[in-house]
Amino acid sequence: MGRVKSTAIKRLGDELIQRYPNRFSADFETNKEVLKEIKNIKSKKIRNILAGYITKKMIQIEKTGL
């Protein structure tokens, strides 16, 4: 099983997906680059956790067709 994401990561990830739905994809590396452009996140670890969460959510969205 994976690690549990904090509420702040989930909240920010969901907000960014709603605000920029066409910028994110199911590719982790692409999402990292998009986050660099959109948000000024100084911590590399937090940026990677957020990009991973967004990637997971985008895969779920693609599977369900929403």
C-alpha positions in Angstrom: 0.0 0.0 0.0 1.1 3.6 -0.6 1.5 6.4 1.7 -1.4 8.5 2.9 -1.4 12.1 1.4 -2.2 15.0 3.8 -5.4 16.9 3.5 -3.4 20.0 2.3 -2.0 18.1 -0.6 -5.4 16.7 -1.6 -7.1 20.1 -1.3 -4.4 21.9 -3.3 -4.3 19.1 -5.9 -8.1 19.1 -6.4 -8.2 22.9 -6.6 -5.4 22.9 -9.3 -7.2 20.2 -11.3 -10.4 22.3 -11.3 -8.6 25.5 -12.2 -6.3 24.1 -14.9 -8.0 20.9 -16.2 -6.4 20.9 -19.6 -2.8 21.5 -18.4 -2.4 18.3 -16.4 -2.2 14.7 -17.8 -1.6 11.2 -16.6 2.2 11.7 -17.0 4.2 12.4 -13.8 7.0 14.3 -15.5 4.7 16.6 -17.4 2.7 17.4 -14.3 6.0 18.3 -12.5 6.8 20.8 -15.2 3.3 22.2 -15.2 3.5 22.7 -11.4 6.8 24.6 -11.8 5.1 27.0 -14.2 1.8 27.4 -12.2 2.9 27.4 -8.6 6.1 28.5 -6.9 6.7 25.5 -4.7 10.1 25.7 -3.2 10.2 22.2 -1.7 11.1 19.6 -4.3 9.6 16.9 -2.1 6.2 18.6 -1.8 6.2 19.4 -5.5 6.8 15.7 -6.3 4.1 14.5 -3.9 1.6 17.0 -5.4 2.5 15.9 -8.9 2.1 12.3 -8.0 -1.3 13.0 -6.4 -2.5 14.9 -9.5 -1.2 12.1 -11.8 -3.2 9.6 -9.8 -6.3 11.7 -10.0 -6.0 12.3 -13.7 -5.7 8.6 -14.3 -8.9 8.0 -12.3 -10.6 10.8 -14.3 -9.6 9.2 -17.6 -10.8 5.7 -16.5 -14.2 7.0 -15.4 -14.6 9.3 -18.3 -15.5 12.4 -16.3 
